[in-house]
Amino acid sequence: MLRDRVRDALHTGVKRAMAVVCSGFSYDMEVVSQGFVTNISKTDAENEERLHALIDDAEAPGERLAKLFEPEVLPPETSSGADAGGENRDTD
């Protein structure tokens, strides 16, 4: 369903954003928007391992934060199987 895909995208984005912040950035939004901080003294594999650990660490707090945004982002659930917007039609 579209609502589920929007929720999944929202949660993934928020979790990744939290991992970026936790990787060592200041809270300057321009800096944060550039992506993960890597350690130039480490190998690509070591930096990749650190990135995955940060993403794993952000899972639970990211889930909590994303749930706070659901009412603002997700369309309301419908009680019937169809709605005017065609949300229940999967055209992919």
Summary of the structure (lengths in Angstrom):
residues: 92
radius of gyration: 17.3
end to end distance: 10.5
largest distance: 56.9
contacts: 198
relative contact order: 0.20
helix: 59%
strand: 0%
